[in-house]
Amino acid sequence: MSGPLHRYTYADYVALEMISTGKHEFLDGEIYAMAGGSEEHSALAAVMVHGLGNASAIVPAASTPRTCGSMSNRLALRRTPIAR
């Protein structure tokens, strides 16, 4: 198996996302295009977010870090490794 085709930086990924109409994932220096969702998937996601929002109606104080929450699929997240 050959090595990576490119070595993009996180800044490269962010710059692409700022101008792109599609969604991408950044992993180990590579940028991958993500498939678009279907109408059925979008409807199911809306029901799930609504249900999760209702289930977590007790919202912690603003000074309390959230450990769990529901977001829409257009939110971009940056995951950092968990120290073990």
N, C-alpha and C positions, 0 to 999 in steps of 0.2 A: 504494500500500500504506500502510495506517495504521500509527501508532506502536504501542508496547507497550500492552497493556491495563492493566497494573499495573507498579509498580516496587517489588518486594519487596527486602528486605535479606537478607543471609545469615543474620542472626539470626531473621528471619521463617521462612526455610526450615528452620533447625535446630529451631525451636519446632514446626513442622508435623510434621517427621519424628519428634519425640519422642512424639507422640500418635497418629500415623497407623499404620494396619495395612497400608497400601500403600507403594509406593516412588515416589519423585519425583526429578526432576533439577532443579537450579538453574542457570540460564544467563542471563547478562546481565539480571538483575533479574526474570526470569520463573521461575515454578515450573511444571514440566510433570509430569503424572501419567505413570508408566511402565506399560506393559502387563505383565500377569502372565505367567509362564512356563508351559510345558506340562510334563507328566510326562516326555515324551521329552527335552525340553531339560534338565530337572533331572538326568535319568540321564546324559546326555552330559556335562554340566558336572561331575558327580561323577567320571566316568571321566577327564576331562581334568585335574582338580585332582590326582587320585591319580597319574596319569602324570607330571605336571609335578613333583610332590613327590618321586617316585622319581628323576626325572632330575636333580634338584638336591639330591641326598643330602648333598653336601659343603656344610656350613653354615659361613659365615664366623664369626670370633670376634665376640662381642657388641659389641665396640668398632668393628667394621668396618661401615660403612653398607651396607645391602643395595641392590643395583642391580636385582635381579630377584627375583620370588617369585610364588607362587600363593596366592590367597585365595578364600574362598567368596563368593557373590554378595550376602550380607547386609552386607558391609563397606561403610561409607560413607567415601568419599575426598574430599578437597578438593584440587583441582588448582590449582597456581599457574603463571602464565606462565613459560616458560623464557627466561632472558636470552640473547640472541644477539649 
